């Protein structure tokens, strides 16, 4: 299933997924961060609008209006930005 659609990319596209490696690379300037629970998404800015797509092709824009607003201000027209949106879990009790 495709992750999203962008005219500037020629139509539908997939997001790159993380993969397991046998060892953590040790290279100068390499930054690592833990994988948190959340959404892998692509933000598409084109045609004067912003769409947030999940890796399964679901339009997440209505669920994350703050990403839509921020991307419209910070990401140039015609760009696709791959991102992970972390969502903290709320604990009951």
Backbone as CSV, one residue per row, in Angstrom:
resi,resn,N_x,N_y,N_z,CA_x,CA_y,CA_z,C_x,C_y,C_z
1,UNK,0.847,-1.167,0.000,0.000,0.000,0.000,0.896,1.234,0.000
2,UNK,0.490,2.265,-0.694,1.299,3.467,-0.765,1.069,4.364,0.441
3,UNK,2.095,5.131,0.784,2.028,5.990,1.963,1.262,7.271,1.688
4,UNK,1.362,7.787,0.500,0.698,9.051,0.220,0.755,9.384,-1.250
5,UNK,0.308,10.583,-1.563,0.306,11.023,-2.943,0.889,12.425,-3.017
6,UNK,1.753,12.642,-4.018,2.345,13.955,-4.235,2.540,14.148,-5.728
7,UNK,1.912,15.169,-6.278,2.065,15.452,-7.709,3.532,15.669,-8.065
8,UNK,4.262,16.346,-7.162,5.665,16.658,-7.441,6.547,15.406,-7.494
9,UNK,6.078,14.280,-6.927,6.805,13.008,-7.008,6.258,12.107,-8.104
10,UNK,5.286,12.576,-8.831,4.716,11.776,-9.903,3.560,10.902,-9.457
11,UNK,3.014,11.121,-8.276,1.862,10.345,-7.807,2.106,9.716,-6.456
12,UNK,1.800,8.427,-6.344,1.894,7.709,-5.066,3.340,7.408,-4.697
13,UNK,3.602,7.284,-3.395,4.941,6.955,-2.923,4.845,6.134,-1.644
14,UNK,5.931,5.444,-1.305,6.045,4.675,-0.066,7.054,5.340,0.855
15,UNK,6.908,5.136,2.156,7.883,5.626,3.124,8.923,4.552,3.386
16,UNK,10.151,4.976,3.620,11.202,4.035,4.011,10.916,3.552,5.431
17,UNK,11.094,2.276,5.653,10.876,1.701,6.981,12.203,1.372,7.634
18,UNK,12.230,1.408,8.949,13.435,1.045,9.689,13.739,-0.432,9.481
19,UNK,15.013,-0.784,9.591,15.385,-2.189,9.472,16.421,-2.537,10.526
20,UNK,16.435,-3.794,10.932,17.381,-4.275,11.934,18.772,-4.387,11.315
21,UNK,19.786,-4.090,12.119,21.177,-4.246,11.699,21.904,-5.060,12.775
22,UNK,22.983,-5.748,12.417,23.667,-6.598,13.401,24.375,-5.812,14.504
23,UNK,24.777,-4.564,14.232,25.476,-3.761,15.237,25.165,-2.281,15.002
24,UNK,25.275,-1.498,16.065,25.084,-0.052,15.943,26.327,0.546,15.298
25,UNK,26.182,1.294,14.207,27.359,1.909,13.567,28.048,2.889,14.513
26,UNK,29.361,2.929,14.438,30.143,3.856,15.261,30.912,4.765,14.317
27,UNK,30.288,5.889,13.952,30.905,6.827,13.017,30.856,8.231,13.603
28,UNK,31.902,9.027,13.405,31.882,10.413,13.883,30.700,11.175,13.278
29,UNK,30.021,11.947,14.113,28.907,12.773,13.638,27.590,12.040,13.494
30,UNK,27.557,10.747,13.795,26.325,9.972,13.679,25.503,10.146,14.948
31,UNK,24.235,10.496,14.785,23.351,10.644,15.935,22.329,9.531,15.973
32,UNK,22.058,9.023,17.151,21.080,7.961,17.324,20.017,8.412,18.305
33,UNK,18.815,7.905,18.139,17.743,8.222,19.079,16.856,7.005,19.247
34,UNK,16.217,6.866,20.404,15.330,5.712,20.611,14.073,5.835,19.755
35,UNK,13.502,4.725,19.397,12.241,4.697,18.656,11.111,4.724,19.668
36,UNK,10.306,5.768,19.623,9.163,5.909,20.509,7.903,5.436,19.802
37,UNK,6.885,5.074,20.583,5.603,4.742,19.976,5.056,5.970,19.278
38,UNK,4.452,5.772,18.130,3.888,6.910,17.415,3.545,6.546,15.988
39,UNK,3.569,7.541,15.123,3.198,7.389,13.723,4.371,7.737,12.832
40,UNK,4.661,6.910,11.840,5.574,7.289,10.764,4.692,7.954,9.733
41,UNK,5.105,9.107,9.262,4.252,9.861,8.351,5.084,10.629,7.337
42,UNK,4.437,11.040,6.277,5.023,11.934,5.284,4.157,13.175,5.234
43,UNK,4.806,14.324,5.281,4.100,15.594,5.156,4.376,16.113,3.750
44,UNK,3.328,16.328,2.987,3.440,16.795,1.604,2.942,18.234,1.556
45,UNK,3.808,19.131,1.079,3.445,20.540,0.925,3.480,20.851,-0.566
46,UNK,2.310,21.028,-1.152,2.227,21.357,-2.581,0.847,21.899,-2.908
47,UNK,0.762,22.568,-4.017,-0.498,23.136,-4.501,-1.148,24.044,-3.450
48,UNK,-0.313,24.731,-2.651,-0.824,25.654,-1.661,-1.432,25.001,-0.428
49,UNK,-1.251,23.683,-0.259,-1.824,22.986,0.889,-0.844,22.008,1.507
50,UNK,-1.264,21.409,2.624,-0.445,20.451,3.367,-1.285,19.214,3.640
51,UNK,-0.713,18.031,3.404,-1.362,16.768,3.749,-0.379,15.951,4.575
52,UNK,-0.873,15.235,5.576,-0.060,14.348,6.408,-0.552,12.929,6.141
53,UNK,0.329,12.080,5.585,-0.036,10.717,5.202,0.644,9.702,6.104
54,UNK,-0.077,8.659,6.524,0.528,7.546,7.263,1.244,6.637,6.277
55,UNK,2.029,5.698,6.801,2.719,4.764,5.906,1.750,3.783,5.251
56,UNK,0.517,3.717,5.757,-0.505,2.856,5.158,-1.424,3.610,4.204
57,UNK,-1.115,4.881,3.948,-1.907,5.648,2.999,-3.113,6.353,3.601
58,UNK,-3.208,6.412,4.923,-4.311,7.104,5.579,-3.984,8.591,5.679
59,UNK,-4.949,9.435,5.350,-4.765,10.875,5.477,-4.926,11.242,6.956
60,UNK,-3.815,11.585,7.608,-3.807,11.921,9.033,-3.952,13.420,9.290
61,UNK,-4.109,14.206,8.262,-4.146,15.662,8.417,-5.162,16.114,9.460
62,UNK,-6.396,15.596,9.461,-7.361,16.047,10.464,-6.958,15.701,11.909
63,UNK,-6.156,14.635,12.099,-5.746,14.222,13.450,-4.610,15.066,14.001
64,UNK,-3.839,15.713,13.110,-2.667,16.479,13.531,-2.679,17.876,12.919
65,UNK,-3.654,18.707,13.311,-3.727,20.052,12.730,-2.490,20.893,13.035
66,UNK,-1.794,20.598,14.155,-0.587,21.354,14.476,0.528,21.076,13.477
67,UNK,0.594,19.847,12.958,1.577,19.536,11.911,1.217,20.244,10.614
68,UNK,-0.054,20.267,10.300,-0.494,20.957,9.085,-0.125,22.440,9.150
69,UNK,-0.420,23.094,10.271,-0.110,24.523,10.418,1.397,24.772,10.378
70,UNK,2.151,23.994,11.160,3.596,24.186,11.227,4.289,23.906,9.909
71,UNK,3.885,22.835,9.232,4.499,22.491,7.952,4.244,23.575,6.919
72,UNK,3.047,24.135,6.952,2.722,25.209,6.013,3.603,26.426,6.200
73,UNK,4.094,26.637,7.414,4.966,27.779,7.704,6.446,27.489,7.473
74,UNK,6.859,26.225,7.673,8.283,25.900,7.683,8.808,25.126,6.480
75,UNK,7.963,24.349,5.832,8.424,23.497,4.735,8.087,24.163,3.407
76,UNK,9.062,24.300,2.514,8.813,24.959,1.231,7.834,24.186,0.341
77,UNK,7.143,24.913,-0.505,6.228,24.339,-1.497,6.973,23.308,-2.341
78,UNK,6.321,22.192,-2.626,6.898,21.154,-3.472,7.764,20.154,-2.733
79,UNK,7.745,20.179,-1.394,8.578,19.268,-0.603,7.751,18.169,0.044
80,UNK,8.402,17.026,0.255,7.837,15.914,1.024,8.806,15.646,2.163
81,UNK,8.293,15.631,3.387,9.123,15.458,4.573,8.684,14.197,5.297
82,UNK,9.606,13.257,5.463,9.325,12.024,6.198,9.594,12.284,7.670
83,UNK,8.666,11.868,8.521,8.791,12.176,9.941,8.180,11.061,10.784
84,UNK,8.502,11.069,12.043,7.843,10.187,13.009,7.194,11.081,14.047
85,UNK,5.947,10.858,14.298,5.171,11.657,15.245,5.015,10.827,16.507
86,UNK,5.683,11.222,17.589,5.592,10.492,18.856,4.318,10.866,19.595
87,UNK,3.737,9.884,20.216,2.491,10.096,20.966,2.654,9.508,22.360
88,UNK,2.760,10.369,23.363,2.918,9.839,24.725,1.681,9.069,25.166
89,UNK,1.922,8.012,25.879,0.800,7.221,26.420,0.352,7.837,27.723
90,UNK,-0.942,7.898,27.912,-1.490,8.379,29.174,-1.792,7.174,30.052
91,UNK,-1.308,7.227,31.255,-1.531,6.119,32.188,-2.692,6.460,33.107
92,UNK,-3.556,5.506,33.297,-4.707,5.731,34.180,-4.318,5.426,35.623
93,UNK,-5.035,6.080,36.552,-4.851,5.774,37.950,-3.851,6.601,38.563
